Amino acid sequence: MPRPREFDTDTVLAAAIDVFTAHGYTGASVDQILEAVGIRRASLYNAFGSKRGLFLTALRSTHSTMPLLLVALMDLAPSDPSVRQEIHEKLVAESIDARTLGDAILTRACIERKGTS
């Protein structure tokens, strides 16, 4: 019989979302995620399969935010059809129009640019 989970999934997802939105998908290391969520590596992989699996679960969750959607759009969507599909479903489900998405992209780009100046 499998052992019961020793963590609250919602808490892990919320912490992972914070790491992904702060560092981007590529910039977020598994070690950073583990430190933020406070679980063991084996627990993360048993529950989510991979860093990508954790990201997709976070994107599908009710905790998902516009900044996480932008990380998905900018970091993963160009090379990952399943992420593009998740983004599309999220945009439709939350009735996010092109203008709102465009404004969010421009805001994030300005913030990132300020951070590098």
C-alpha positions in Angstrom: 0.0 0.0 0.0 1.4 3.4 -0.9 2.4 5.8 1.9 0.1 8.8 2.4 1.4 12.1 1.3 3.2 14.0 4.0 2.4 17.5 2.5 -0.5 19.6 1.5 -0.7 19.8 -2.3 -2.2 23.3 -2.3 0.6 24.6 -0.2 3.2 23.0 -2.4 1.6 24.4 -5.5 1.3 27.9 -4.1 5.0 27.9 -3.1 6.0 26.5 -6.5 4.0 29.2 -8.3 6.0 31.8 -6.3 9.3 30.3 -7.4 8.3 29.9 -11.0 6.9 33.5 -11.3 10.0 34.9 -9.6 12.6 33.0 -11.7 10.8 31.8 -14.8 10.5 28.1 -15.7 14.1 27.8 -16.9 15.6 29.9 -14.1 13.8 28.0 -11.3 15.9 25.1 -10.2 14.5 22.0 -8.5 16.6 22.8 -5.5 15.0 26.3 -5.2 11.5 24.7 -5.5 12.3 22.1 -2.9 13.6 24.7 -0.5 10.5 26.9 -1.0 8.0 24.1 -0.7 9.8 22.2 2.1 9.5 18.7 0.8 12.0 16.0 -0.2 13.0 15.5 -3.7 11.5 12.0 -3.8 8.2 13.4 -2.6 8.2 16.0 -5.4 8.9 13.4 -8.0 6.5 10.8 -6.6 3.7 13.4 -6.6 4.4 15.3 -9.8 6.8 13.2 -11.9 9.1 16.1 -12.8 9.7 19.8 -12.6 7.6 20.1 -15.8 4.8 18.0 -14.2 4.8 20.3 -11.2 4.6 23.3 -13.4 1.7 21.9 -15.4 -0.1 20.9 -12.2 0.4 24.5 -10.9 -0.8 26.0 -14.2 -4.0 23.8 -14.1 -4.6 24.7 -10.4 -6.9 27.2 -9.0 -3.8 29.0 -7.6 -2.6 29.8 -11.1 -2.0 33.5 -11.7 -1.5 35.7 -14.7 2.3 35.9 -13.9 2.4 32.1 -14.1 0.5 32.1 -17.3 3.1 34.5 -18.7 5.9 32.2 -17.6 4.2 29.4 -19.5 3.7 31.6 -22.5 7.2 32.9 -22.7 9.3 30.0 -21.4 7.5 26.9 -22.5 4.8 27.5 -25.1 7.2 28.0 -28.1 8.5 24.5 -27.8 5.7 22.6 -26.0 2.3 21.9 -27.6 0.8 20.6 -24.4 1.6 23.8 -22.6 0.1 25.8 -25.5 -3.1 23.8 -25.1 -3.1 24.5 -21.3 -2.6 28.2 -22.0 -5.5 28.2 -24.5 -7.8 26.4 -22.1 -6.9 28.8 -19.3 -7.5 31.9 -21.4 -10.9 30.6 -22.5 -11.9 29.4 -19.0 -11.0 32.7 -17.4 -12.3 34.8 -20.3 -8.9 36.6 -20.7 -9.0 38.6 -23.9 -6.1 39.6 -26.2 -5.9 43.1 -24.8 -5.6 41.9 -21.2 -3.0 39.4 -22.1 -1.1 41.9 -24.2 -1.1 44.4 -21.3 0.2 41.8 -18.9 3.0 40.8 -21.3 4.1 44.4 -21.7 4.0 45.0 -18.0 6.1 41.9 -17.3 8.6 42.9 -20.0 8.9 46.4 -18.5 9.5 44.9 -15.0 12.1 42.5 -16.4 13.9 45.3 -18.2 14.0 47.5 -15.1 15.5 44.5 -13.2 18.4 44.3 -15.7 19.2 48.0 -15.9 
